Amino acid sequence: MTSICKPIGEKYGDQASVGYELLHGQVTRSQGMFSPRANHLQYGLEYIAENLQAPTVVLHYPSKAELVRELKKGYDYVGVAFVLPTFHRMKEAVAIIRKHAPGSKVVLGGYGTVLSDEQLKPYADHVCREEGVGFMRRLLGEPGLPVSKFKHPLVTSTMSVFSVPVTNTGLIFGGLGCPHGCDFCCTSHYYKRQHIRLLPAGRDVYGVMERYLDHDPDMAFVILDEDFLINKQRAMEFRDCVIKGGRAISLFVFGSVKALSQYKTSELAEMGIDGLWIGYEGSRSGFAKREGRPASELFQDLREHGIMVLASMILGLDYQTPEIIREEFDGLMALKPSLTQFAIYGPLPGTPLYERVTKESRLRDEYKDDLEGFCRNSGGFTCMLKHPTMSYGEIEGLQRWCFAQDFQRLGPSIYRVVDTWLQGYRTLRDSENPILRAKAERFAKDIRKSYPIFLPGRLFSPNARVKGWIADLEKQVYDELGEPTFKEKAMAVASVGMAAYTDAALALNVAQHPKLVRTPYRMPERGWKDFHVWESLPEKFSTPEFNLRVEFEHARQRVWLRLEGRLAGTQAEKFWAQVGEAMAQRRTQLVFDFKKLQVSEAKSLKAMREKLSQYRDTVRVVMPKLAHAHPELLILAKIFQQYKNSGGMGL
């Protein structure tokens, strides 16, 4: 399975919205060096591959040469994911597959498959227009699998500011589709306005989060679900899990005004939410998802609780004129969102808007009979339909004006986020609720990490007013959290150099393309071909008192063994004998997770220690809390390098 091939972007003939990044490519596109950077992979391919039985490889952004090299290894099927604006890139990839792997069947997937069978027939042997796991398992002759039994892969994304990595984000795949059915929304109508919950309950969502936290207790999260908060029962169950866990998390979700209006803002903060994508669209747009609390009240309340907002606005709605767009833009600026996106109202096949525009003959003339031109320009940065009062150029010019004015008026988004954190810290630090006080402490920690970015802001921001605002924000931060240390001052100076480097790299198009990401699943590759040995262990040893869960981290070629319950006596001896035999034959990278293991017999623990101590170079351990640790586990902890775990003993 593969994405399209690099290089992509405006410099290579693509539309403005096409790139490797959502933020820099669309949301903060006018912010230059200040734009946060994070590559976005074809995450769905990883999810599908995790849930197949067939050996599979996933490629993200291969070059043409890298794709050819992989194809020559021989594959029965090659899946290509694409969206409408990358239709022409899909054609390139398929041509390479046909040439270098003529025996492979081509499967097309992704939202680009809203095109008809007739339009896709020249490029595909099979087309997936549904939830991908079920489709691929049927295609490969594998038994069906209910959604509740899907395995969740661990996929992370790293964000950089001034070319320096600052956050590691775990992606949680909560669901597909959306019930709101906005007339322009491809994702809603692709799934026929149904919501497919990949993680049915709040405890399921939290369970995935716990797995990520085992790797990095400071990890941030995003739940990929069109409107996670619309299902209040699931969201509140998730909140209960967070409170019970006692750990303040950082969470970004997608939420409509309608969904958000069901909750107290303090409940959102208890969930760990400190980022929301809200469809502002337009104050007179009339979409049902905008029903609920007044936007001015909602946005202010969110900001006071440290919840930053990414607000998206639509340009080119039928009722809009240049004056109305500027009026609605001014209203959005008054709400002070941390980030904003401005997209042009566009008809995508399969949506009610497309049907209406086609029926009324309002599709832009030059694209009526030009499929590739229509697809290439359907990314929200070209006006594709005839507007009642405005020209194509007028709407596209207003979009550029909105992006530029957002930057000039509110300044770089990275400082807006810090400002929101500061407000949240002030609101929550004296709360009687322990989880909210912990959230305030997390805000303080994140603000402290931001100290080095103030100097570049004061030097390079777009105008004197914004520079003054950043200087005032810096003073407020120091008054609350203390003056910078010598190290932080040195880092601030260094960040000026990194900001200058970032600016130059953008101008020269240097280091703007990601390296290939290749993930093998169940492939008979060196060091990773005997995973089935570990896969068979749960069936052999799980009992009502003891449960063994085996998770395969394919990207890291590592096995995670989670031991839960009581393991003792003869069963323990047999288990550790089997593990020792397997480890002797296969030098697999292993993680033993003992957090939920109940132990009492020193004899069995000693046997375990003796087995594991021979493999210090390939074994890591996750320990229970110090107060609950058996003395033999304490000895084990000293022998092995542990995963940092805020609930455990740590390094």
C-alpha positions in Angstrom: 0.0 0.0 0.0 1.4 3.4 -0.9 0.6 7.1 -1.0 1.3 9.1 -4.1 5.0 9.8 -4.9 7.0 12.8 -4.0 7.9 15.6 -4.8 4.6 17.3 -4.5 3.5 20.9 -4.0 2.9 24.2 -5.9 6.4 24.2 -7.3 5.7 20.8 -8.9 2.4 21.7 -10.6 0.0 20.9 -7.7 -2.7 23.1 -6.3 -1.9 25.4 -3.3 -3.6 23.0 -0.9 -1.5 19.9 -1.9 1.4 19.1 0.3 2.7 16.9 3.1 1.3 19.1 5.8 -2.1 20.4 6.9 -0.9 23.3 9.1 1.8 24.8 6.9 0.0 23.9 3.7 -3.3 25.3 4.6 -4.0 26.7 8.1 -0.8 28.7 8.7 0.3 29.1 5.1 0.8 32.8 5.4 2.9 32.6 8.6 6.2 31.7 6.9 9.0 30.8 9.4 6.5 30.9 12.3 4.4 28.1 10.8 4.3 24.9 12.9 5.5 21.9 10.8 4.2 18.3 10.9 4.1 15.8 8.0 0.8 14.0 7.7 1.0 10.4 6.5 -1.7 8.2 4.9 -2.7 7.0 8.3 -5.5 4.8 7.0 -3.1 2.5 5.2 -1.4 1.8 8.5 -4.7 1.0 10.1 -5.7 -1.4 7.3 -2.4 -3.1 7.2 -2.4 -3.7 11.0 -5.7 -5.6 10.6 -4.9 -7.9 7.7 -3.4 -11.4 7.9 -1.5 -11.1 4.6 2.1 -9.9 4.6 1.9 -6.2 3.8 4.2 -3.2 3.4 3.1 0.5 3.7 5.0 3.3 2.0 4.5 7.0 2.7 5.7 9.5 0.1 8.1 7.3 -1.8 10.1 8.8 -4.6 9.4 7.1 -8.0 12.7 5.2 -7.6 11.8 4.0 -4.1 8.4 2.8 -5.3 10.0 0.9 -8.2 12.5 -0.7 -5.9 9.7 -1.9 -3.6 7.5 -3.2 -6.5 10.3 -5.3 -7.8 10.1 -7.5 -4.6 6.8 -8.9 -6.0 3.3 -8.2 -4.7 -0.1 -9.6 -5.6 -1.9 -6.4 -4.8 -0.8 -2.8 -4.7 -3.1 -0.3 -3.0 -2.8 3.5 -3.8 -4.5 6.1 -1.6 -5.4 9.5 -3.1 -7.8 12.4 -2.9 -9.3 14.4 -5.7 -6.5 17.1 -5.9 -3.9 14.3 -6.2 -5.8 12.4 -9.0 -3.1 13.2 -11.5 -0.5 11.9 -9.0 -2.4 8.7 -8.6 -2.2 8.2 -12.4 1.6 8.6 -12.2 1.8 6.0 -9.5 -0.4 3.5 -11.3 1.6 3.9 -14.5 4.7 3.0 -12.5 2.9 -0.1 -11.1 1.7 -1.2 -14.5 5.2 -0.9 -15.9 7.3 -2.5 -13.1 4.7 -4.9 -11.6 2.4 -5.9 -14.4 1.2 -8.9 -12.5 0.0 -6.9 -9.5 -3.7 -6.0 -9.1 -4.2 -2.3 -8.4 -6.6 -1.2 -5.6 -7.6 2.4 -5.3 -8.8 3.9 -2.1 -9.3 7.2 -0.3 -11.7 10.1 -0.8 -10.6 10.3 -4.4 -12.8 7.3 -5.1 -15.9 9.5 -5.1 -15.2 9.5 -8.8 -17.3 7.1 -10.9 -16.3 3.5 -11.9 -16.1 4.7 -15.5 -13.6 7.5 -14.5 -11.4 5.1 -12.4 -11.6 2.0 -14.6 -8.5 2.8 -16.6 -6.4 2.9 -13.4 -7.9 0.2 -11.1 -8.6 -3.5 -10.8 -10.5 -2.8 -7.6 -11.9 0.3 -5.9 -12.5 0.6 -2.2 -15.4 3.0 -1.3 -16.1 1.8 2.3 -14.3 1.1 5.5 -11.0 -0.3 4.3 -10.3 -3.2 6.7 -13.5 -5.1 5.8 -13.0 -4.4 2.1 -9.4 -5.6 2.0 -10.1 -8.7 4.1 -12.9 -9.8 1.7 -10.6 -9.1 -1.3 -7.8 -11.2 0.1 -10.2 -14.0 1.1 -9.6 -13.4 4.8 -12.5 -14.0 7.4 -14.6 -11.1 8.4 -13.7 -9.1 11.4 -16.2 -7.0 13.5 -15.2 -3.4 14.0 -14.9 -4.0 17.8 -12.1 -6.5 17.1 -10.0 -4.2 15.0 -6.4 -3.7 16.3 -5.3 -0.1 16.7 -1.9 0.7 15.4 0.4 3.2 17.2 1.1 6.0 14.8 2.8 9.2 15.9 3.4 12.6 14.4 6.2 15.0 15.4 5.6 18.8 15.2 8.5 21.3 14.8 8.7 25.0 15.4 11.7 26.8 13.9 12.8 23.4 12.5 13.2 22.0 16.1 10.9 19.1 17.2 8.7 20.3 20.1 5.8 17.7 20.5 5.2 14.1 19.8 1.5 13.4 19.0 -0.2 10.0 19.2 -3.0 9.5 16.6 -6.2 7.9 17.9 -8.6 6.7 15.2 -12.0 7.2 16.8 -14.4 6.9 13.9 -15.3 7.4 10.3 -17.9 9.6 8.8 -20.2 12.3 10.3 -24.0 12.5 10.8 -24.2 16.2 10.3 -24.4 16.0 6.5 -23.3 19.5 5.5 -23.9 19.9 1.8 -20.3 20.4 0.9 -18.8 17.7 3.1 -17.2 14.8 1.3 -16.3 12.8 4.4 -19.9 12.9 5.7 -21.6 11.8 2.5 -18.8 9.3 1.6 -20.2 7.2 4.5 -23.8 8.1 3.7 -24.0 10.3 6.8 -23.3 7.4 9.1 -20.8 7.4 11.9 -18.6 4.2 12.1 -17.2 4.1 15.6 -13.8 2.3 15.4 -13.5 2.8 19.1 -17.1 2.2 20.4 -16.7 3.3 24.0 -14.9 5.9 26.0 -12.8 3.3 27.8 -11.7 2.0 24.4 -10.4 5.4 23.4 -8.6 5.7 26.8 -7.1 2.2 26.4 -5.4 3.2 23.2 -4.1 6.4 24.9 -2.6 4.3 27.7 -0.7 2.3 25.2 0.9 5.5 23.8 1.6 6.8 27.3 3.6 3.7 28.0 6.1 4.9 25.4 6.0 8.6 26.3 4.2 9.9 29.4 4.4 13.5 27.9 2.8 12.6 24.6 0.0 14.7 23.2 -3.0 13.3 21.3 -5.4 14.0 18.5 -8.6 12.0 18.1 -9.3 11.5 14.4 -13.1 11.6 14.4 -15.2 14.1 12.6 -17.1 15.2 15.7 -15.9 13.2 18.6 -18.0 15.1 21.1 -21.4 14.5 19.4 -21.7 11.2 21.3 -21.9 12.4 24.8 -22.1 9.0 26.4 -18.8 7.9 24.9 -17.1 11.3 25.6 -18.2 11.3 29.2 -17.0 7.7 29.8 -13.7 8.8 28.4 -13.7 11.7 30.8 -14.3 9.4 33.7 -11.3 7.2 32.6 -9.1 10.3 32.5 -10.1 11.4 35.9 -9.6 7.9 37.3 -6.2 7.7 35.7 -5.2 11.0 37.5 -2.9 12.1 34.7 -3.4 15.4 32.9 -3.2 14.8 29.1 -3.1 17.1 26.1 -5.8 16.3 23.6 -7.0 17.9 20.3 -10.4 16.9 18.9 -12.9 18.0 16.2 -16.1 19.4 17.6 -19.0 21.3 16.3 -20.8 24.2 18.2 -23.8 21.9 18.5 -21.7 19.1 20.1 -19.8 21.4 22.4 -23.0 23.0 23.7 -23.8 19.7 25.5 -20.9 20.2 27.9 -19.6 22.5 30.6 -16.3 23.8 29.5 -14.8 22.4 32.7 -15.9 18.9 31.6 -13.9 19.4 28.3 -10.9 20.4 30.3 -11.3 17.4 32.5 -11.1 15.2 29.4 -7.7 16.8 28.7 -9.0 18.8 25.7 -6.8 21.8 25.0 -7.4 22.0 21.3 -10.5 22.0 19.2 -11.2 22.3 15.4 -14.6 24.1 15.1 -16.4 24.7 11.8 -17.2 28.4 12.1 -18.0 28.4 8.3 -20.0 31.7 8.3 -22.2 33.5 10.7 -25.2 33.3 8.3 -24.4 29.9 6.8 -27.2 28.1 8.6 -25.5 24.7 8.9 -27.2 22.7 11.7 -23.9 22.0 13.4 -23.6 25.7 14.3 -26.7 25.5 16.5 -26.1 26.0 20.2 -24.2 28.5 22.4 -23.3 31.8 20.8 -19.9 31.7 19.2 -18.7 34.7 21.2 -19.6 33.2 24.5 -18.2 29.7 23.5 -14.9 30.9 22.2 -14.2 33.1 25.2 -15.1 30.3 27.6 -12.9 27.9 25.8 -9.9 30.3 25.8 -10.3 31.0 29.5 -9.9 27.3 30.2 -6.8 27.0 28.1 -8.5 25.4 25.0 -7.2 26.8 21.8 -9.5 26.8 18.8 -8.7 26.2 15.1 -11.7 27.8 13.4 -12.5 27.1 9.7 -14.4 29.6 7.6 -16.0 29.1 4.1 -15.8 31.7 1.4 -18.1 31.8 -1.7 -21.4 30.8 0.0 -24.3 32.0 -2.2 -25.4 34.7 0.2 -21.9 36.2 0.6 -20.7 39.4 -1.0 -17.2 40.9 -0.5 -18.7 43.1 2.2 -20.4 40.2 3.9 -17.2 38.1 3.8 -15.2 41.0 5.4 -17.9 41.4 8.0 -17.9 37.7 8.9 -14.1 37.7 8.8 -14.0 40.7 11.3 -16.4 38.7 13.5 -14.1 35.7 13.5 -11.1 37.8 14.3 -13.0 39.2 17.3 -13.3 35.7 18.6 -9.4 35.4 18.6 -9.0 31.9 17.4 -5.5 30.4 17.8 -5.5 29.1 14.2 -7.8 29.7 11.2 -8.5 28.1 7.9 -10.2 29.7 5.0 -11.5 27.4 2.3 -13.6 28.2 -0.8 -17.0 26.6 -1.1 -16.6 23.7 -3.6 -18.6 20.9 -5.1 -17.2 17.5 -4.6 -18.8 14.4 -6.3 -21.2 12.6 -4.0 -22.3 15.7 -2.1 -25.6 17.5 -2.3 -23.8 20.6 -3.3 -22.3 18.8 -6.4 -25.7 17.5 -7.4 -27.2 21.0 -7.0 -24.4 22.8 -8.9 -24.6 20.2 -11.7 -28.4 20.5 -12.0 -28.2 24.3 -12.1 -25.3 24.2 -14.6 -23.2 26.3 -12.2 -19.9 24.3 -12.5 -17.1 26.5 -13.8 -17.1 26.1 -17.6 -13.4 25.2 -18.1 -13.8 22.2 -15.8 -17.0 20.7 -17.1 -15.2 18.4 -19.6 -11.8 18.4 -18.0 -11.7 15.7 -15.4 -8.1 16.1 -14.4 -8.4 19.9 -14.3 -11.5 19.6 -12.1 -9.8 17.2 -9.7 -6.5 19.1 -9.6 -8.3 22.3 -8.6 -10.8 20.9 -6.1 -8.8 21.4 -3.0 -10.5 24.5 -1.6 -8.1 27.1 -3.2 -9.9 27.6 -6.5 -13.4 28.8 -7.0 -15.1 25.9 -8.9 -18.7 27.2 -9.2 -20.4 30.2 -10.6 -21.4 32.6 -7.8 -24.5 34.7 -7.9 -22.6 38.0 -7.4 -18.8 37.5 -7.3 -16.3 36.5 -9.9 -13.9 33.6 -9.5 -10.9 35.9 -9.1 -12.8 38.0 -6.5 -13.4 35.0 -4.3 -9.8 33.7 -4.6 -8.4 37.1 -3.9 -10.6 37.4 -0.8 -9.2 34.1 0.4 -5.6 35.3 0.1 -6.7 38.5 1.9 -8.2 36.6 4.8 -5.0 34.5 5.3 -2.8 37.6 5.2 -5.0 39.7 7.4 -5.3 36.9 10.0 -1.5 36.9 10.3 -1.3 40.7 10.4 -4.0 41.2 13.0 -3.6 38.3 15.4 0.0 37.4 14.8 1.7 34.0 14.6 -0.4 31.2 15.9 2.3 29.8 18.1 2.1 32.8 20.4 -1.7 32.8 20.3 -1.5 29.2 21.6 0.8 30.3 24.5 -1.6 33.1 25.3 -4.4 30.6 25.6 -2.3 28.3 27.8 -1.6 31.2 30.1 -5.3 32.0 30.5 -6.0 28.3 31.2 -3.2 28.2 33.8 -4.7 31.2 35.6 -8.2 29.8 35.5 -7.4 26.2 36.7 -4.4 26.6 39.0 -6.5 27.1 42.1 -9.3 24.7 41.2 -10.6 22.3 43.8 -10.6 19.6 41.2 -7.3 17.6 41.2 -7.4 16.8 37.5 -7.9 20.5 36.6 -5.0 21.6 38.9 -2.9 18.9 37.2 -4.0 20.4 33.8 -2.8 23.8 35.0 0.6 22.3 35.9 0.8 20.9 32.4 0.0 24.3 30.9 2.8 25.8 33.1 5.2 23.1 31.9 4.3 23.8 28.2 4.6 27.5 28.6 8.0 27.2 30.2 9.1 25.2 27.2 8.0 28.1 25.0 10.4 30.6 26.6 12.9 30.4 23.7 10.4 31.4 21.0 9.6 34.9 22.4 12.8 36.5 21.1 12.2 35.6 17.4 8.7 36.8 17.8 9.8 40.2 19.0 12.3 40.4 16.2 10.5 39.0 13.1 6.8 39.3 13.6 4.8 40.9 10.8 4.3 44.4 12.3 5.1 46.6 15.3 1.7 46.1 17.0 2.2 42.3 17.0 5.8 42.6 18.2 4.5 44.7 21.1 1.8 42.2 21.9 4.3 39.4 22.0 6.6 41.4 24.3 3.7 42.0 26.6 2.8 38.3 26.6 6.4 37.5 27.4 6.3 39.8 30.4 3.0 38.3 31.7 4.5 34.8 31.4 7.6 35.8 33.3 5.5 37.4 36.0 3.5 34.2 36.5 6.2 31.6 36.0 9.5 33.3 36.7 12.3 34.8 34.7 14.2 32.7 32.2 17.3 30.8 33.3 20.7 31.2 31.7 20.0 28.1 29.6 16.6 29.4 28.5 18.2 32.7 27.5 20.9 30.8 25.5 18.2 28.8 23.8 16.3 32.0 22.9 19.4 33.2 21.1 19.8 29.9 19.3 16.1 30.0 18.3 16.8 33.2 16.4 19.3 31.3 14.3 16.9 28.5 13.8 14.2 30.9 12.8 16.5 32.4 10.2 17.5 28.9 9.0 13.8 28.0 8.6 13.1 31.2 6.6 16.0 30.5 4.3 15.0 26.8 3.9 11.5 27.8 2.9 12.8 30.4 0.4 15.3 27.9 -1.2 13.0 24.9 -1.0 15.6 23.0 1.1 14.6 20.1 3.4 10.9 20.5 2.5 10.2 17.0 1.5 9.9 14.1 3.9 12.0 11.0 3.8 10.3 7.7 2.9 8.4 6.0 5.8 8.2 2.3 5.2 6.4 0.0 7.6 6.5 -3.8 7.1 3.6 -5.9 8.5 4.1 -9.7 8.9 6.8 -9.6 6.2 9.5 -12.3 6.3 12.3 -9.8 6.7 15.5 -10.2 8.7 14.9 -10.0 12.4 11.1 -9.8 12.1 9.9 -13.0 10.6 9.0 -15.1 13.7 6.3 -12.9 15.1 3.9 -15.9 14.9 5.8 -17.5 17.8 4.8 -14.7 20.1 1.3 -14.5 18.6 0.6 -18.1 19.8 1.5 -17.4 23.5 -1.9 -15.9 24.7 -3.8 -19.0 23.6 -1.4 -21.3 25.4 -1.2 -19.5 28.7 -4.2 -17.2 29.2 -6.5 -18.3 32.1 -9.2 -16.7 34.2 -6.5 -15.5 36.6 -3.9 -14.5 34.0 -4.1 -12.7 30.7 -1.3 -12.2 28.2 -1.8 -9.6 25.5 0.7 -9.5 22.6 1.0 -6.3 20.6 3.2 -6.0 17.5 4.8 -2.6 16.9 5.5 -3.1 13.2 7.1 0.3 12.6 9.7 -0.4 15.3 9.8 -4.2 14.6 9.2 -4.8 18.3 6.9 -7.1 20.4 5.1 -5.7 23.5 4.0 -8.4 26.0 1.5 -7.2 28.5 1.1 -9.5 31.6 -2.0 -9.0 33.6 -3.3 -10.8 36.6 -1.7 -13.6 38.6 1.0 -15.9 37.2 2.2 -18.5 39.6 3.2 -22.1 40.2 3.5 -24.6 37.4 1.9 -22.2 34.9 4.6 -19.6 35.6 7.4 -22.1 35.2 6.0 -23.3 31.9 5.5 -19.8 30.7 9.0 -18.6 31.4 10.4 -21.8 30.0 8.5 -21.1 26.7 9.6 -17.5 26.7 13.2 -18.4 27.3 13.2 -20.9 24.5 11.7 -18.4 22.1 14.2 -15.7 23.1 17.1 -18.1 22.7 16.1 -18.8 19.1 15.0 -15.4 18.0 16.7 -12.1 18.9 13.4 -10.1 18.8 13.2 -6.7 20.4 10.8 -7.3 23.4 9.1 -5.1 25.9 7.7 -6.9 29.0 4.9 -4.8 30.6 4.5 -5.8 34.3 2.3 -2.9 35.4 -0.8 -5.1 35.9 1.0 -8.3 37.0 0.2 -9.5 40.5 3.2 -11.4 41.9 3.8 -13.1 45.2 6.0 -16.1 44.6 9.7 -15.2 44.7 10.6 -18.5 43.1 8.7 -17.8 39.9 10.0 -14.3 39.7 13.6 -15.5 40.2 13.1 -17.9 37.3 11.8 -15.0 35.2 14.7 -12.8 36.2 17.2 -15.5 35.3 15.6 -16.0 31.9 15.4 -12.4 31.0 18.8 -11.2 32.3 20.6 -13.0 29.4 19.0 -10.6 26.9 19.6 -7.1 28.2 20.4 -5.9 24.7 17.0 -6.8 23.3 14.6 -6.6 26.4 13.0 -3.5 28.0 10.6 -3.6 31.0 7.7 -1.5 32.2 7.3 -1.7 36.0 4.4 -1.2 38.3 4.4 1.5 40.9 7.2 1.4 43.4 4.9 0.8 46.3 3.5 -2.3 44.6 6.7 -3.8 43.3 7.9 -7.2 44.6 11.6 -7.2 45.7 12.4 -9.5 42.8 10.9 -6.9 40.4 13.1 -4.2 42.0 16.2 -6.3 41.2 14.8 -6.8 37.6 14.4 -3.0 37.4 18.1 -2.5 38.1 19.1 -5.0 35.5 17.1 -3.7 32.6 16.6 -0.3 31.0 13.0 0.7 31.6 10.5 2.6 29.7 9.8 6.0 31.2 6.3 5.7 32.8 4.8 8.4 35.0 2.8 5.7 36.8 5.9 3.5 37.3 9.4 3.8 38.5 10.9 5.4 35.5 14.5 5.7 34.6 
